[in-house]
Amino acid sequence: MRLSEHARAKVNLTLAVTGRRADGYHVLDSLVAFADVADSLSLELGPDLSLEVSGPRAEGAGALADNLVLKAANALASRFPGLILGHFHLMKALPAAAGIGGGSSDAAAALRLLARANKLALTHDAVVESARATGSDVPVCLEARSRWMRGAGEMLSEPVTLPPLPALLVNPGVATPTAEVFRALALEPGSVAPYDEMLPRRIGLAGKAASLIDLIASGRNDLQPPAIALRPVIGEAIEAVGQQPGCRLARMSGSGATVFGLFDTREAARMAAEALRPFKPGWWIVETSIG
């Protein structure tokens, strides 16, 4: 029996770093949404756990032993005795170390597949705990629904209904390891500011994409300046996307290097992708919808 799931790209539409806890973890306040571009993951049920990776971005997935799909599966197996396992096949289409949660989304897809195979709800304690143990972005990717993510990724709001946002995703072909960007942010432990409660309320009331984009633009990504300092090409990508006709907002997602551009129409996003590709042949450029 073969089961399959899409592992959609995660996009941090906003990402405020409100401080750093005494234990060293950074405190986030982020509106997370998901694009309709994805990796694909399948599971052939069997007694043993294994993983095969293929696709245009397979090399970026790294060593199998370090893959988050296996880490998530092992985490769940250790928490749920007798778990039905099997052979995973990951078709890698998303760039790695790119700020769009490729590995985290793959891990979440693995947990969804194992939950289906073992008739477990995604809210089962073993599934939720396994997501948290695998990585800070895995819990928000578990159901792949737009939410506010806070704390070190463990605090999730109820799902937020967003109108579809026509978008462009652009990665300039450089990796930005998350830990490196947080080190460059250089926050000392022990100081945490209050969360902004006004922006989530206003975004929750936005009924149209145009007004939603204005509200998102009033937010920020605090990791963008240190990421640009480490990888200046990210700034080049933001500028290139922002200069496209019809682009309402260009911003980095997560810790980079992927940049998203928000547009009023899907056609404007498609034309922007077509305009950029001839001049940036080494960049990953995808027209999509975020919501």
Buried (B, 14 or more C-beta within 10 A) or exposed (E): EEBEBBBBBBBBBBBBBBBBBEEEBBBBBBBBBBBBBBBBBBBEBEEEBBBEBEBEBBEBBBEEEEBBBBBBBBBBBEBBEEBBBBBBBBBBBBBBBBBBBBBBBBBBBBBBBBBEBBEBEBEBEBBBBBBBBBBBBBBBBBBBBBBBBBBBBBBBBEEBEBBEBBBBBBBBBBBBEBEBBBEBBEBEEEEBEEBEEEBBEBBBEBEEBEBBBBBBBEBBBBBBBBBBEBBEBBBBBBEBBBEBEBBBBBBBBBBBBBBBBBBBEBEBBBBBBEBBEEEBEEBBBBBBBBB
